[in-house]
Amino acid sequence: MKEKNRLLSRRQFVATAATATIAGPMIFGQAAQAASRNGKLNHACIGVGGMGFHDLHQFKSHPNVQIVALCDVDANNLKKAAELIPGARLYSDWRELFKKEGKKIDAVNITVPDHNHFAIAMQALRNGKHVYCQKPMCHDVAEVRMLTQTAVKAGVITQLGTQIASGKGDRTAVQWIKEGAIGKIKHAYLCSNRPGAIDTYRLVGPRPAQEQQPPAHLNWDLWIGTAPERSYAPEIYHPTKWRAWQDFGTGWSGDIGCHIFDAVWKGLGLKQPISVVAEVQQSWKDAPERRADTWPQGDHITWVFPGNDYTEDTVLSLEWFDGAFYPPQEIRSLYNGKEYPAESAMLIGTEGALLIPHGGMPVLLPEDKFKAHILPQLEERNHYHHFVDACLGGPKTESHFAQSGPMTEAIILGTVAIRVPGQLLEWDAVSMKFPNYPEAEKYLRRRYRKGWEVKGM
């Protein structure tokens, strides 16, 4: 038992030290920014299709934002966005945008497939631009670590696209966790079982074998970017199903996990995990070549985190469920027989439970016990506008990279575990190694396509 405690103490130190080296300096970086010279934020939108078009609308709605440049590899997306922002300078290649815009822009938002987040965000940070990046921050663990550290040195404003984090629901949940409303936390159950997600994002069948020419409006080479080269296929990658492929997306847990984790991570003040293991729903029986190509149709991931003042024990287990995997029935039944939210987090405490529906208000359970518990008075907040206000001298952002970087790193560790299902991975956060299973370390970083290398990675 003493040996086990010594091992745990070392792991707690490793995880705490790794996070401390990131978080401390970056908080200073948030305070180091200065307002734009003319009181307006000159902004460039990189990626304006799908979610990017939504983000464009959000930035456009801020009275102190001037969108001066738009970029997208799909000319149809670019045309639609240009009609909304007349006079904006247009680019298909983000590298050309940074080269030509130079000092003309103050900030960018990055809303492109996951595999290109890191390269674009690094260029922006090295150019001293404020960065709003859609979740997940990056495709790989090593990318997240380097981007977070680079943001510290850059001293700019950053924001991860976890817009729900700015809502009253998540912020209320964070406050209730910190004030100990349900006592010390014993276990956490997170899930995303969104109806229809399997058909939309979890593909069945092998990679298309027939080579096809991309349509004239799509620059396929720029779309591939840092990922391994492959042929275009209609309705398989662009515009939405890229999330299903390991070369491009991070699976369901890597994407939606950033939303569901956020309030739990902040409320509990979690650090880097001690270990992670995954169980998957096999979707490759009829096409074994897809095993290393696409994400599975369902994941059950378990992280073990070091405990702290908010937890009952010296460690905390946090479980994630998606696809065909659901939280245990006894946990779902705590919601008084009501329909359990398909996307939510449930914290089990020594004095009760806390249910945090994705995008909704949290619920203390059992409800009769907590019916007199008062909701905190919180103002409405727009995640995008909060980023803009911070760039112009306002308070620091809700999901700045000091906060969201270590969280994303832990989440993306889960995608590594998915690729070696059933194998417990002990995590040494300082050295970024799996001491008990080094074979999995090859999934911590990618080799970029020739001509798309990122300096320092």
C-alpha positions in Angstrom: 0.0 0.0 0.0 2.8 2.4 0.8 4.4 1.7 -2.6 1.1 2.4 -4.3 0.8 5.7 -2.4 4.3 6.7 -3.4 3.5 6.0 -7.0 0.3 8.0 -6.8 2.1 10.9 -5.2 4.7 11.0 -8.0 1.9 10.9 -10.6 0.1 13.7 -8.9 3.3 15.7 -8.9 3.9 15.0 -12.5 0.4 16.0 -13.6 0.4 19.1 -11.4 3.8 20.3 -12.6 2.9 19.8 -16.2 -0.2 22.0 -15.9 1.6 24.6 -13.7 4.2 25.2 -16.4 1.4 26.1 -18.7 -1.2 27.9 -16.7 0.9 30.4 -14.7 2.6 32.4 -17.5 -0.5 32.3 -19.7 -2.7 34.2 -17.2 -0.1 37.0 -17.5 -0.4 36.7 -21.3 -4.1 37.4 -21.1 -3.4 40.6 -19.2 -0.6 41.7 -21.5 -2.7 42.6 -24.5 -3.6 46.1 -25.6 -6.6 47.6 -27.3 -6.7 48.1 -31.1 -5.4 51.5 -32.1 -8.7 52.7 -33.5 -11.0 51.1 -31.0 -12.1 48.5 -33.6 -10.9 45.0 -34.0 -9.7 44.3 -37.6 -10.7 40.6 -37.9 -10.1 37.9 -40.5 -12.3 34.8 -40.7 -10.5 31.6 -41.8 -13.1 29.0 -42.8 -16.5 30.4 -43.6 -18.6 27.4 -44.5 -20.9 25.5 -42.1 -19.9 26.4 -38.6 -17.6 29.0 -40.1 -20.5 30.8 -41.5 -22.2 30.8 -38.1 -19.0 32.2 -36.5 -18.8 34.9 -39.2 -22.3 36.0 -38.2 -21.3 36.1 -34.6 -18.3 38.3 -35.1 -20.2 40.5 -37.6 -22.8 41.2 -34.9 -20.3 42.9 -32.6 -20.4 46.7 -33.2 -16.6 47.1 -32.8 -15.5 44.4 -35.2 -14.4 45.1 -38.8 -14.2 41.9 -40.8 -11.6 42.9 -43.4 -10.6 39.5 -44.8 -12.2 36.1 -45.5 -10.6 32.8 -46.4 -11.9 29.4 -47.5 -10.7 26.6 -49.7 -14.2 26.3 -51.1 -15.0 29.1 -53.6 -18.7 28.6 -53.0 -18.3 29.2 -49.3 -16.2 32.2 -50.0 -18.7 33.7 -52.4 -21.6 33.3 -49.9 -19.5 35.0 -47.1 -18.4 37.8 -49.4 -22.0 38.7 -50.1 -22.5 39.1 -46.4 -19.3 41.2 -46.0 -18.9 43.4 -49.0 -15.4 44.8 -49.5 -13.7 42.1 -47.5 -10.4 40.9 -49.1 -10.8 37.3 -50.2 -8.3 34.4 -50.0 -8.3 30.6 -50.6 -4.9 30.0 -48.9 -4.5 31.1 -45.3 -0.8 31.4 -45.8 -1.3 34.0 -48.4 -3.7 35.8 -46.1 -1.1 36.2 -43.4 1.6 37.2 -45.9 -0.5 39.9 -47.5 -2.6 41.2 -44.6 0.4 41.6 -42.3 -0.4 44.4 -39.8 -3.8 45.0 -41.3 -5.5 42.5 -39.0 -5.6 42.2 -35.2 -7.4 38.8 -34.8 -8.5 35.7 -36.6 -11.0 32.9 -36.0 -10.1 29.4 -37.2 -13.1 27.3 -38.2 -11.7 24.6 -40.4 -11.3 20.8 -40.1 -9.3 19.7 -37.0 -6.2 18.6 -38.7 -5.3 22.1 -39.9 -6.1 24.0 -36.6 -2.5 23.8 -35.3 -0.7 25.1 -38.4 -3.0 28.1 -38.8 -3.1 29.0 -35.1 0.6 28.8 -34.8 1.1 31.1 -37.7 -1.4 33.5 -36.2 0.3 33.5 -32.8 3.7 33.9 -34.3 2.4 37.0 -36.1 1.0 38.4 -32.8 -2.7 37.9 -33.7 -5.4 37.2 -31.2 -6.9 33.8 -31.9 -10.4 32.3 -31.6 -10.1 28.6 -32.5 -12.9 26.2 -32.9 -12.8 23.1 -30.7 -10.9 20.9 -30.4 -7.9 23.2 -30.2 -5.7 20.7 -32.2 -5.7 17.3 -33.7 -2.9 15.8 -31.6 -1.7 15.9 -28.0 1.8 17.3 -29.0 0.1 20.1 -31.0 -2.1 21.1 -28.1 0.9 21.3 -25.8 3.0 23.4 -28.2 0.1 25.7 -29.1 -0.6 26.4 -25.5 3.0 27.2 -24.6 3.3 29.4 -27.7 0.3 31.4 -26.7 2.0 32.1 -23.3 4.9 33.7 -25.1 2.8 35.5 -27.6 0.8 37.4 -24.9 -2.3 37.6 -27.0 -6.0 36.9 -26.4 -7.2 33.4 -27.1 -10.5 31.6 -26.9 -11.6 28.1 -27.6 -14.9 27.7 -29.4 -16.7 26.2 -26.5 -19.5 28.7 -26.7 -21.7 26.9 -24.1 -19.0 27.7 -21.5 -20.1 31.3 -21.5 -23.7 30.4 -20.9 -25.5 30.7 -17.6 -25.9 27.0 -17.3 -22.2 26.0 -17.4 -21.2 28.9 -15.3 -23.8 28.1 -12.7 -22.6 24.5 -12.6 -19.0 25.7 -12.0 -20.1 27.9 -9.1 -22.1 25.1 -7.5 -19.2 22.6 -7.7 -16.8 25.1 -6.2 -19.1 26.0 -3.4 -19.6 22.4 -2.5 -23.3 22.2 -3.2 -23.3 18.4 -3.4 -20.3 17.9 -1.1 -17.1 16.2 -2.3 -17.2 14.6 -5.7 -16.9 10.9 -5.9 -17.3 10.1 -9.6 -18.2 11.8 -12.9 -20.2 10.5 -15.9 -20.2 12.4 -19.2 -22.1 11.5 -22.3 -23.0 12.5 -25.8 -25.6 10.2 -27.3 -27.0 12.7 -29.9 -29.7 11.1 -32.0 -28.7 10.8 -35.7 -25.0 11.3 -35.0 -24.1 7.7 -36.0 -25.6 8.2 -39.5 -24.0 11.6 -39.9 -20.5 11.2 -38.6 -19.8 7.5 -38.1 -19.3 6.1 -41.6 -19.7 2.4 -42.6 -17.7 0.9 -45.4 -14.1 1.2 -46.6 -12.3 4.2 -48.0 -13.4 5.0 -51.6 -11.0 3.3 -54.0 -11.9 5.2 -57.2 -9.9 8.4 -57.7 -12.0 11.4 -58.6 -11.3 14.9 -59.5 -12.5 17.5 -57.0 -15.0 20.0 -58.2 -13.7 23.2 -59.6 -14.8 25.3 -56.6 -12.8 23.2 -54.1 -9.0 23.5 -53.7 -8.4 19.9 -52.5 -4.7 20.3 -51.9 -5.3 23.2 -49.5 -8.1 21.3 -47.9 -5.8 18.3 -47.2 -3.1 20.7 -45.8 -1.0 18.9 -43.2 -2.7 15.5 -43.5 -1.5 12.6 -45.6 -2.4 13.0 -49.3 -5.4 11.1 -50.6 -7.9 11.3 -53.4 -11.0 13.4 -53.3 -14.4 11.6 -53.0 -17.8 13.4 -53.0 -19.8 13.4 -49.7 -17.1 11.5 -47.9 -14.8 14.2 -46.5 -15.9 17.7 -47.4 -17.9 19.5 -46.1 -18.9 17.6 -43.0 -18.0 13.9 -42.8 -14.3 14.5 -42.3 -14.9 14.1 -38.6 -15.2 10.4 -39.0 -11.7 10.0 -40.4 -8.7 9.7 -38.1 -6.5 11.7 -40.5 -8.8 14.7 -40.3 -11.1 14.7 -37.2 -10.8 13.6 -33.6 -14.0 11.6 -33.4 -17.1 12.3 -31.4 -15.3 12.5 -28.0 -12.6 14.8 -29.3 -15.2 17.2 -30.7 -18.2 17.3 -28.4 -16.1 16.3 -25.4 -14.7 19.8 -25.3 -18.2 21.1 -24.5 -19.2 18.4 -22.0 -15.9 18.5 -20.1 -15.7 22.2 -19.7 -17.8 22.9 -16.6 -16.6 19.8 -14.9 -12.9 20.6 -15.6 -13.3 24.2 -14.4 -15.4 23.4 -11.4 -13.1 20.7 -10.1 -9.9 22.4 -11.1 -8.7 19.2 -12.8 -5.1 18.6 -13.8 -3.6 16.2 -16.3 -4.8 12.6 -15.8 -2.9 9.7 -14.3 -4.2 7.2 -16.8 -6.7 6.6 -19.6 -8.3 3.5 -21.1 -11.0 3.1 -23.8 -13.5 0.5 -24.8 -14.9 0.9 -28.4 -17.8 -0.4 -30.4 -16.1 -2.2 -33.3 -17.3 -1.0 -36.6 -14.7 -2.6 -38.8 -15.7 -6.3 -38.9 -16.6 -6.2 -42.6 -13.8 -3.8 -43.5 -10.7 -4.4 -41.3 -8.6 -2.0 -43.3 -10.7 0.8 -41.8 -9.4 0.0 -38.3 -6.7 2.6 -38.8 -8.7 4.9 -40.9 -12.0 5.9 -39.2 -13.1 6.4 -35.6 -15.3 3.8 -34.1 -19.1 4.1 -33.8 -19.1 4.2 -30.0 -16.6 5.0 -27.2 -16.4 4.4 -23.5 -13.3 6.2 -22.1 -12.2 6.3 -18.5 -9.7 8.8 -17.2 -8.3 8.7 -13.7 -7.3 12.2 -12.4 -5.5 13.2 -9.3 -7.9 14.2 -6.5 -7.9 17.6 -4.8 -9.9 19.6 -2.3 -13.1 19.1 -4.3 -13.0 15.3 -4.5 -13.7 12.7 -1.9 -10.6 10.5 -2.6 -7.0 11.0 -3.7 -8.1 10.1 -7.3 -11.2 10.8 -9.4 -12.6 8.5 -12.1 -14.3 10.3 -15.0 -16.1 8.2 -17.6 -17.2 9.3 -21.1 -19.9 7.5 -23.1 -21.0 8.0 -26.8 -22.6 6.1 -29.6 -23.8 2.8 -28.3 -22.4 3.4 -24.8 -24.6 5.0 -22.2 -24.1 5.9 -18.5 -25.2 3.1 -16.2 -29.0 2.9 -15.7 -28.6 3.6 -11.9 -27.0 6.9 -12.8 -29.6 7.9 -15.3 -32.4 6.9 -12.9 -31.2 9.6 -10.5 -33.0 12.1 -12.7 -36.3 11.2 -11.0 -37.6 9.1 -13.9 -37.3 11.9 -16.4 -35.7 11.5 -19.8 -32.0 11.6 -19.3 -30.3 14.4 -21.4 -28.6 12.8 -24.4 -25.6 15.2 -23.9 -24.8 15.9 -20.3 -22.5 15.5 -17.3 -23.5 13.9 -14.0 -21.4 14.5 -10.9 -21.9 12.2 -7.9 -21.1 13.9 -4.6 -21.2 12.9 -1.0 -24.3 15.0 -0.4 -26.2 14.6 -3.7 -25.7 14.7 -7.5 -25.4 17.5 -10.1 -26.7 17.0 -13.6 -25.4 19.4 -16.3 -27.4 19.2 -19.5 -25.5 20.4 -22.6 -26.7 24.0 -23.2 -29.2 23.9 -20.3 -29.4 24.9 -16.7 -27.9 22.4 -14.1 -30.1 20.4 -11.8 -29.2 19.5 -8.2 -30.5 16.0 -7.2 -32.6 14.9 -5.5 -34.6 17.9 -6.5 -36.7 17.9 -3.3 -33.6 18.1 -1.1 -32.2 21.1 -3.0 -35.5 23.0 -3.9 -34.5 25.9 -1.7 -31.0 26.2 -3.3 -30.8 29.6 -4.9 -29.6 30.1 -8.5 -26.7 32.6 -8.7 -27.4 35.9 -10.5 -25.3 35.8 -13.7 -25.4 38.1 -16.6 -25.9 36.9 -20.2 -22.7 36.5 -22.1 -21.9 36.0 -25.8 -18.8 33.8 -26.2 -17.7 35.5 -29.4 -18.3 39.0 -28.1 -16.4 38.3 -24.9 -13.4 37.4 -27.0 -13.7 40.7 -29.0 -14.1 42.7 -25.8 -11.0 41.0 -24.3 -9.0 41.9 -27.4 -10.1 45.5 -27.0 -9.0 45.7 -23.3 -11.8 43.9 -21.5 -11.7 41.0 -19.0 -10.0 37.8 -19.9 -11.9 35.2 -21.9 -13.9 32.3 -20.5 -12.0 29.6 -22.5 -8.5 31.1 -22.9 -5.8 28.6 -23.8 -4.5 28.5 -20.2 -7.8 27.1 -19.3 -8.8 25.1 -22.3 -5.3 23.9 -23.5 -4.7 21.4 -20.6 -8.4 20.3 -20.8 -8.1 19.6 -24.6 -4.9 17.7 -24.1 -6.6 15.4 -21.6 -9.5 14.9 -24.1 -7.3 14.1 -27.0 -5.4 11.6 -24.8 -8.7 9.8 -24.9 -8.5 9.6 -28.7 -5.1 7.9 -28.3 -6.7 5.3 -26.0 -9.4 4.7 -28.6 -6.7 3.6 -31.0 -5.4 1.0 -28.6 -8.7 -0.2 -27.1 -8.6 -2.1 -23.9 -5.0 -1.0 -23.1 -4.6 1.0 -19.9 -2.2 4.0 -20.7 -0.3 5.4 -17.7 0.4 9.1 -18.5 3.6 10.9 -17.6 2.5 14.5 -18.5 5.9 16.1 -18.1 7.8 13.8 -20.5 4.7 13.2 -22.6 5.1 9.4 -22.5 3.2 6.3 -21.6 5.7 4.5 -19.4 3.8 1.2 -19.4 2.9 1.2 -23.1 5.3 3.3 -25.3 3.9 1.7 -28.4 1.0 4.2 -28.2 3.3 7.3 -28.2 3.2 7.3 -32.0 -0.3 8.6 -31.8 0.7 11.7 -29.8 1.9 13.5 -32.9 1.7 13.3 -36.7 4.2 13.5 -39.5 3.0 16.3 -41.7 2.8 16.1 -45.4 5.8 17.4 -47.3 5.7 21.1 -47.7 3.3 21.6 -44.8 5.7 21.1 -41.9 5.3 23.5 -38.9 8.6 24.9 -37.5 9.4 23.5 -34.1 7.1 20.5 -34.4 
